[in-house]
Amino acid sequence: MNFYKYQSLGNDFIVFDLLDAPFVQTLRYIRQAQYQGERVRLLCDRRVGVGADGVLIIKKNLEHNLPEVFIFNADGSAAEVCFNGLRCIIHYLHSKRDFPGKFDVIMGGRKIY
């Protein structure tokens, strides 16, 4: 699976873009990350993995038709909000996905403007 690596104010993240992935595949991938934190820990390990402070997974929220971000810390635990991660996601969506200058994102179950 392709990924991007971004950094913001000293924190670096592995970004997975699942916006175009089928809904079932997206749910499976996020559940695996949630319940198999070892995958996230290995990815974030700077000696044997890609190395990062966390993993950000972007998927489409079908209810609101907005991008939704799932955040996992380097230890494999889930997080609700990460503003340095949000900066990376905004930059990624604007530069790689041609999102407009202002748009909403769902993070931690809440709409962030």
C-alpha positions in Angstrom: 0.0 0.0 0.0 1.3 3.5 -0.9 1.9 6.0 1.9 3.2 9.5 2.3 5.4 10.8 5.1 4.8 14.3 6.4 6.2 16.4 9.3 4.8 19.4 11.2 6.6 21.3 13.9 8.9 18.4 14.7 6.3 15.6 14.6 6.3 13.2 11.6 3.5 11.0 10.4 2.8 8.2 8.0 -0.2 9.1 5.9 -2.4 6.5 4.2 -5.0 7.8 1.7 -8.0 5.6 1.6 -10.4 8.1 0.1 -10.9 6.1 -3.1 -10.8 2.7 -1.4 -14.0 0.6 -1.3 -15.9 1.1 2.0 -15.4 -2.5 3.2 -11.6 -2.4 2.5 -11.4 0.9 4.4 -13.2 -0.4 7.5 -11.0 -3.6 7.5 -7.8 -1.6 7.3 -8.8 0.8 10.2 -10.0 -2.1 12.3 -6.7 -3.9 11.8 -4.9 -0.8 12.9 -7.1 -0.4 15.9 -7.0 -4.0 17.1 -3.5 -4.9 15.9 -1.5 -2.0 17.3 1.6 -4.0 16.6 1.4 -3.1 12.9 1.4 0.6 13.8 4.2 0.1 16.3 6.3 -1.6 13.7 5.6 1.0 11.0 6.5 3.8 13.5 9.7 2.1 14.8 12.7 4.1 13.6 15.0 1.1 13.5 12.9 -1.5 11.6 10.0 0.5 10.2 9.4 3.7 8.3 9.8 5.7 11.5 7.2 8.2 12.7 5.4 9.7 15.7 2.1 8.4 14.4 -0.1 7.0 11.6 -2.8 9.0 9.9 -5.5 7.3 7.9 -7.8 9.3 5.7 -11.1 7.9 4.6 -14.3 9.3 3.2 -17.1 9.9 5.7 -20.2 8.8 3.8 -22.6 10.5 6.2 -21.1 14.0 5.8 -19.3 13.5 2.5 -16.1 14.8 4.1 -12.6 13.4 4.6 -12.3 11.7 8.0 -9.0 11.1 9.8 -8.1 8.3 12.1 -5.0 8.8 14.3 -2.7 6.2 15.8 0.2 7.0 18.1 3.6 5.4 17.7 2.7 3.0 20.5 -0.3 1.7 18.6 -3.0 3.4 20.7 -5.7 5.5 19.0 -6.0 9.2 19.4 -8.9 11.5 18.8 -7.3 14.8 17.7 -3.8 15.8 16.7 -3.3 19.3 15.4 0.2 18.7 14.0 -1.3 15.7 12.2 -4.2 17.9 11.0 -1.8 20.4 9.5 -0.2 17.5 7.5 -3.6 16.2 6.3 -4.7 19.7 5.2 -1.5 20.1 3.3 -1.8 16.7 1.7 -5.4 17.1 0.6 -4.8 20.6 -0.7 -1.6 19.8 -2.6 -2.2 16.1 -3.7 -5.9 15.9 -4.0 -6.7 19.5 -5.2 -9.0 20.3 -2.3 -9.9 24.1 -2.1 -8.1 26.5 0.2 -10.7 26.0 2.9 -12.6 22.8 3.7 -13.9 20.7 6.6 -12.4 17.5 8.0 -13.8 15.1 10.5 -11.3 14.1 13.3 -12.2 12.4 16.5 -15.8 12.2 15.4 -16.1 16.0 15.2 -16.1 18.3 12.3 -13.1 20.6 12.3 -13.2 23.8 10.2 
